[in-house]
């Protein structure tokens, strides 16, 4: 049980850092953080522990919610898609794709 807690804490930290770095336009930190997220999710999948990400579907940081929902979409389609739809309705949410520039933005949202 201790390892799941450690991995979920690491997911939260890496997802938050990824979101912050994306807002700041720091691709190096964002890419490193996303790689950490991917490794953590891979571990959770391999050990049948992906359900642990459900606790992040109501996280204060939208980027953490978005990543958790993305990884849970295949297993919890309704719950995860509701979260992603809610996020898509925020006008201040930045689209996380290459080439986007950030204008004014409240970083708490991502």
C-alpha positions in Angstrom: 0.0 0.0 0.0 2.9 2.3 0.7 4.1 2.1 -3.0 0.7 3.1 -4.4 0.7 6.2 -2.1 4.2 7.1 -3.2 3.3 6.7 -6.9 0.1 8.7 -6.6 2.0 11.5 -4.8 4.7 11.4 -7.6 1.9 11.6 -10.2 0.4 14.6 -8.6 3.8 16.4 -8.3 4.8 15.6 -11.9 1.4 16.5 -13.4 1.4 19.8 -11.5 4.9 20.6 -12.6 4.0 19.7 -16.2 1.0 22.0 -16.1 3.1 24.9 -14.6 5.9 24.4 -17.0 3.5 24.4 -19.9 1.9 27.6 -18.8 5.4 29.2 -18.5 6.4 27.9 -21.9 9.3 25.9 -20.4 9.3 23.0 -22.8 12.3 21.3 -21.2 10.7 21.0 -17.8 7.3 20.2 -19.3 8.8 17.3 -21.3 10.7 15.9 -18.3 7.6 16.1 -16.1 5.4 14.5 -18.8 8.0 11.6 -19.1 7.7 11.1 -15.3 3.9 11.1 -15.6 4.1 8.5 -18.3 6.4 6.2 -16.3 4.2 6.5 -13.3 1.1 5.7 -15.3 2.9 2.7 -16.9 3.8 1.4 -13.4 0.1 1.9 -12.3 -1.2 0.0 -15.3 1.3 -2.9 -14.9 0.3 -3.3 -11.3 -3.5 -2.9 -11.9 -3.5 0.3 -9.8 -4.7 2.9 -12.3 -7.9 3.3 -10.3 -5.9 5.4 -7.9 -5.9 8.2 -10.4 -9.6 8.7 -9.8 -8.9 10.8 -6.7 -7.4 13.4 -9.0 -10.6 14.0 -11.0 -11.5 16.7 -8.6 -8.1 18.1 -8.1 -7.7 21.9 -7.7 -5.2 22.1 -10.6 -7.0 21.6 -13.9 -3.9 20.1 -15.5 -3.8 17.3 -12.9 -7.5 16.7 -13.5 -7.0 16.7 -17.2 -4.1 14.2 -17.2 -5.9 11.9 -14.7 -9.1 12.0 -16.8 -7.1 11.3 -20.0 -5.6 8.1 -18.5 -8.9 7.0 -17.0 -11.0 7.6 -20.1 -10.9 4.0 -21.4 -11.9 2.5 -18.0 -14.2 5.2 -16.6 -15.5 6.8 -19.8 -18.5 8.7 -18.4 -16.7 10.1 -15.4 -13.5 11.0 -17.2 -15.3 12.5 -20.2 -17.5 14.6 -17.9 -14.3 16.0 -16.3 -12.7 16.7 -19.7 -15.9 18.3 -21.0 -16.0 20.6 -17.9 -12.4 21.6 -18.5 -13.1 22.3 -22.1 -15.7 24.9 -21.0 -13.1 27.1 -19.2 -12.2 30.0 -21.4 -8.9 30.4 -19.7 -7.7 26.9 -20.3 -4.7 26.7 -22.6 -4.8 24.0 -25.3 -1.8 21.8 -24.7 -0.3 21.4 -28.1 2.8 22.5 -29.9 2.9 25.9 -31.3 0.4 27.5 -28.9 1.4 30.7 -27.2 0.1 31.7 -23.8 -1.4 35.1 -23.4 -2.8 36.1 -20.0 -3.6 33.1 -17.9 -4.4 32.3 -14.3 -2.0 29.4 -13.6 -4.3 27.8 -11.0 -6.4 26.5 -13.8 -4.0 24.3 -15.5 
